[in-house]
Amino acid sequence: MRVHVDFKKCEAHGECMMYAPDVFEVRDDDFLYVLQEQPAESVRDDVVAAANSCPTQAITLEV
């Protein structure tokens, strides 16, 4: 699985960070950072939940 973020859509709400903090991080500069572009299968459910929680639908997953 590969994580893609459309940074033109992303508003760094941080919803994704609540579901997958090892994969997504909003820092003090108010930008979203993808910590793992290819997260382990063990966190798949968390990453899917994170993508689904994005209010701007900026996160997509390539399976």
C-alpha positions as CSV (number, residue, x, y, z in Angstrom):
1,M,0.0,0.0,0.0
2,R,1.2,3.5,-0.8
3,V,-0.1,6.7,0.7
4,H,-0.8,9.7,-1.5
5,V,-1.7,13.2,-0.3
6,D,-3.0,15.9,-2.5
7,F,-1.4,18.9,-0.7
8,K,-3.5,21.3,-2.7
9,K,-6.6,19.9,-1.0
10,C,-5.0,19.2,2.4
11,E,-5.9,21.7,5.1
12,A,-3.9,19.9,7.9
13,H,-6.9,19.3,10.1
14,G,-5.1,16.4,11.7
15,E,-7.9,14.0,11.6
16,C,-5.7,11.4,9.9
17,M,-3.1,11.8,12.7
18,M,-5.6,10.6,15.3
19,Y,-6.1,7.3,13.4
20,A,-2.5,6.7,12.2
21,P,0.0,8.8,14.2
22,D,2.9,6.6,12.9
23,V,2.0,7.5,9.3
24,F,0.7,11.1,9.5
25,E,1.9,14.1,11.5
26,V,0.8,17.8,11.5
27,R,3.7,19.8,12.9
28,D,3.9,23.2,14.4
29,D,4.2,24.8,11.0
30,D,0.6,23.6,10.3
31,F,1.6,21.3,7.4
32,L,0.9,17.6,7.1
33,Y,3.9,15.2,6.8
34,V,3.7,11.7,5.6
35,L,6.1,9.7,7.9
36,Q,5.7,6.4,6.0
37,E,4.7,6.5,2.3
38,Q,4.5,2.7,2.3
39,P,3.2,1.7,5.8
40,A,3.2,-1.9,7.0
41,E,0.2,-4.1,6.4
42,S,-0.2,-4.3,10.2
43,V,-1.5,-0.7,10.2
44,R,-3.7,-1.0,7.1
45,D,-7.0,-0.6,9.0
46,D,-5.7,2.5,10.7
47,V,-4.5,4.1,7.5
48,V,-7.8,3.4,5.7
49,A,-9.6,4.9,8.7
50,A,-7.3,8.0,8.4
51,A,-8.0,8.4,4.7
52,N,-11.7,8.0,5.3
53,S,-11.6,10.6,8.1
54,C,-10.1,13.3,5.9
55,P,-12.6,16.2,5.6
56,T,-11.1,17.4,2.3
57,Q,-10.6,13.9,0.9
58,A,-7.0,14.7,0.3
59,I,-5.6,11.2,1.2
60,T,-5.8,8.3,-1.3
61,L,-4.4,4.9,-1.0
62,E,-2.8,2.8,-3.8
63,V,-3.2,-0.8,-3.0
